[in-house]
Amino acid sequence: MGPRVLVLGGGLAGLSTAHALLAQRPDADVLVLEARPGVGGNVRTLHREGCTVEMGPDAFMTMPGHAEALCEALGLGDTLLSPDAASSRVMVAHRGELLPLPEGMAMGVPRNMMQLAGTRLLSPLGKARAAMDLVLPARHEPDESVGHLVGRRFGREVKERMVEPIVSGIYGADVDELDAAVVMPMFANVRGSLIRALTRAPRPAGGPGMRAPSNGLDSVVNALAASVGADRILSGVIARSLTRRGEGWSVSLDDGARLHADEVVLAVPPGAAAELLAAEVPELSDLLRGFRLRSALTAVLAFERSEFTSPLASGALIPRNAPAPLDVLGALTFVDRKWPSRVAGHLSVVRATFRPSAAAEFIPRSDDAIIALALEALRMMLPLPEPRWHAVERFETGTPSPVVGHMRRAAEARERALSLGGISLVGAAVDGPGIAGCVRGANLAAGQIAGRFSSASRVA
Ligand SMILES: Cc1cc2nc3c(=O)[nH]c(=O)nc-3n(C[C@H](O)[C@H](O)[C@H](O)COP(=O)(O)OP(=O)(O)OC[C@H]3O[C@@H](n4cnc5c(N)ncnc54)[C@H](O)[C@@H]3O)c2cc1C
């Protein structure tokens, strides 16, 4: 029998770690413990009336390529879809209208001034200020926020009307707090013009950088769970604490049971990892507690297509200074436009993601209250009838937001965990906020665990 490995958390990071470890060490005695009744974590795919709608993550980035490679390995490669090119436009709510965001920008940063020339999102003065990016002196500011970087190069309008809606929508924090090094790594070593830096950089080949299986991201979860094996997954079990036991570790569960292992993989959100480590490793626990966490709330509304047709765009972004109650929403996805093959022909489906501050406030309310608020907000821009059906999903566990200082904290946490011997940290807090980073981190952790045991057995 190989090493005994407990994986705490059955989200994509935990399942991917178990899968990658078993691929390298089929003899490993792996057990995944998951608190919820089922695995998948944030991945929550709704299948209803011929539609496949993601209530949590919608797709993964193709860079780095680890998520795509995982799908290939799981036999899902042929099912991967890219968002529909014909409706790839993204709109921005601006003074009661939905205006198109200029195409081809990088996180809302223009690649050339021509992209800004025709847009009604910026005033003439705003465009003139944006052009100053080309002439402003070079400067480097360590630990800079996205808002500060974009504001000083392009001015307030580009920051508030283009960059903020995209970036806050994706990362769920204030643009003035998000770490530019994480959110815009392409500018990491740029001191001068961001436009010139983008012009020099090669454009990513291969079209849109997001992909997802045609039947939804839950097909990745199901395939991972099948590959790991039902007998190696225990759901509905909460891990409570972690203590050293000889060369290994002991995990106490909520039912009072204790499990022992050579290695423990912490694939839970950082708040839960902090709880688990609080008694045995308080310094690491404190470090994990310091990650900025956010709640998320999504509302999905399906309409008869004969009564409402989605705009010809993949979605829309709501700037934070939009009028109330529109300002409770961060982003909309027009699901039937973005993923036409996933929505029944007679329906238009709109997915609304709440801004994190509003999510925290509205999560305790009833589904009916949340849907009523979403409808009231959406009707400020779209002529919506009563929905045919609706759904609400709450994400209370605390998704990390990469605010300034996040990378340093993540690196320190990973290093401290490594120095303990037998503890690996994986998941969105330490491996990057998206699925692709989580899969990369899972592969890395699995390789390190397998490596530790092959060198240990050589020594023995
Ligand atoms: C609304 C939303 C939209 C998103 N959109 C995208 C997107 O489009 N693209 C993208 O790449 N990423 C997106 N993300 C981020 C993505 O969901 C995460 O990067 C990824 O799913 C994180 O996986 P994970 O396994 O690290 O964590 P989780 O999915 O949070 O899994 C952690 C698991 O640990 C379990 N757990 C917690 N405590 C314990 C305990 N004490 N004992 C046992 N189990 C425990 C939890 O129940 C959970 O199942 C989105 C996130 C949200 C919330």
The ligand as a Gaussian input file, in Angstrom:
#p B3LYP/6-31G(d) Opt

LIG

0 1
 C      -19.989000      32.953000      -8.815000
 C      -18.595000      32.510000      -9.217000
 C      -18.231000      32.583000     -10.548000
 C      -16.952000      32.170000     -10.940000
 N      -16.636000      32.203000     -12.268000
 C      -15.472000      31.660000     -12.684000
 C      -15.217000      31.494000     -14.079000
 O      -16.045000      31.832000     -14.947000
 N      -14.020000      30.933000     -14.447000
 C      -13.106000      30.495000     -13.516000
 O      -12.045000      30.000000     -13.901000
 N      -13.340000      30.625000     -12.185000
 C      -14.494000      31.179000     -11.756000
 N      -14.765000      31.253000     -10.414000
 C      -13.746000      30.776000      -9.467000
 C      -13.781000      29.239000      -9.370000
 O      -15.062000      28.834000      -8.976000
 C      -12.744000      28.766000      -8.387000
 O      -11.453000      29.153000      -8.823000
 C      -12.687000      27.249000      -8.212000
 O      -13.936000      26.645000      -8.390000
 C      -12.144000      27.001000      -6.836000
 O      -12.098000      25.631000      -6.598000
 P      -11.593000      25.100000      -5.194000
 O      -11.662000      23.623000      -5.264000
 O      -10.309000      25.749000      -4.839000
 O      -12.627000      25.686000      -4.116000
 P      -14.194000      25.363000      -3.863000
 O      -14.884000      25.168000      -5.155000
 O      -14.628000      26.454000      -2.957000
 O      -14.143000      23.977000      -3.100000
 C      -13.776000      23.866000      -1.749000
 C      -14.577000      22.729000      -1.143000
 O      -14.179000      22.540000       0.214000
 C      -15.330000      22.176000       0.949000
 N      -15.071000      22.425000       2.380000
 C      -14.989000      23.633000       3.014000
 N      -14.706000      23.456000       4.317000
 C      -14.588000      22.114000       4.513000
 C      -14.282000      21.298000       5.649000
 N      -14.029000      21.842000       6.859000
 N      -14.261000      19.938000       5.498000
 C      -14.494000      19.371000       4.285000
 N      -14.788000      20.103000       3.180000
 C      -14.822000      21.446000       3.285000
 C      -16.418000      23.050000       0.373000
 O      -17.701000      22.543000       0.662000
 C      -16.075000      23.004000      -1.115000
 O      -16.747000      21.964000      -1.790000
 C      -16.019000      31.690000      -9.974000
 C      -16.392000      31.634000      -8.622000
 C      -17.667000      32.034000      -8.239000
 C      -18.073000      31.940000      -6.786000

